[in-house]
Amino acid sequence: MGDQVAPPVRARGLVKRYKEVLAVDHVDLNVGEGDVYGFLGPNGAGKTTTLRMALGLIVPTAGTVELFGRDPMRHGARALQGVAGFVESPRFYPYLTARKNLELLAALDGDGASARIGEVLELVELTARAGHKVRGYSHGMRQRLGIAAALLRRPRLLILDEPATGLDPAGMRDMRELIRRLAGEGITVLLSSHQLPEVQELCDRVAIVERGRVVYEGALADLRRQGGASYRLRTTDDARALEVARAQRGVERAVAGEHGVSFQAQERDVGALSLALASTGIGILALTPELATLEDLFFRLTEGAGADGGGTDGAAPALGNGSGDRLPAGAAHAPGAGEGGARAE
C-alpha cells in the first residue's frame, strides 16, 4: 500500500478488552491529510487506549488501524514513519538540560535530527531555557519540550494526548497558538482532549467518544448545524411572545431572559413563529440565530451514559498516569531513564 494516498489515520472496528472491561468498543476513525482532528471525550472514555493501539504500543483485541496505510501490528516500526508525538505526559531526564535531552533523542532518531534541535527549540519558544535542567521546567514547558522532541522527526502526523491538561490560562493560550502554527505548516494533528473549549477553538473535524464508543465523527461545523440553532428574540411584548413561542409547533425550550426570549427551532419553524407573532400584533425588534456550542452538543450526544464502565485510560486524573511514551524513531528503544526519564518505545 502506498502511503502517499492513504489517510494519516484509518481505524476500523478497533476493540480493546481487559478481562471483563471493554475499554474500546468497535471504534472507527478517519483522519484526513491536513486535518486538525479532535479526539474528544471525558477521562475514562478510551481515548488513550485507542491511541496506544494506533501506535502499536498495545495489541488490539479486534479490529485494525493504519497510519498512512500501514498497520503497526504488521509493519512494525516502519508504520510509524512520518509519525511523532506523545501519549500522556512526555518524560525527560530531569537532571539534564533540555538541549541535552533533545540531543539524546536526536541520536536515536538519526536522519539529521541533531541539526534541527535549534530550529525546534525556537519553534516552541524554549531557546532561552535550552541550557536549563528539565527538573526546573514548569508543566507547560515540559509539554512544549515534548512537542519539540516530536518535531525533530519532521512528522507528517503529530499525535498529542491532552497537551493542554494542567496548564494555566496563559499556557493553554500558548499551546493553542503553537498547534495552530504547526497545522499552518501542513502537519496533520490528532489532538486527544477532554477539554471542550480547546477542541472547539482548534479542530475542524472531531470524533466524540463515550465509554469506549464513538458517538459522532465528522466535521465540527456539520455537528453544530445538525444540533439545530438557538435563537434570541426581542419583541414589543416579550411576555406575550413567550406564550406564542411555547404554543408554536416546532419551537422548543422557549424561556424568558434578561435580553428577551430564547428558544430552539429549525429554520422553517422560525418563519412560522414570525408570522404567528405578527398575526397577534407583536412586533419583532431582533431575531438572532446562535449555533449550538460544542458543549451543548457534547452533553446531548453523551446524555444518559454512566460514568462507571467503559474505558480504562481515565483511572488516573486528567494528567494521566505519567507513563509518557514517546513514539519510536524507526526502531524500538528503551534507554531505561528511570523516574522522570525520557522513553522511546
Beta strands, then each sheet from edge to edge (+ up, - down):
strand 1: 9-18
strand 2: 21-31
strand 3: 36-40
strand 4: 62-66
strand 5: 83-87
strand 6: 157-161
strand 7: 188-193
strand 8: 205-210
strand 9: 213-219
strand 10: 229-235
strand 11: 252-257
strand 12: 260-265
strand 13: 284-291
strand 14: 325-326
sheet 1: 2+ 1- 4+
sheet 2: 9+ 8- 3- 7- 6- 5- 14+
sheet 3: 11+ 12- 10+ 13-
end
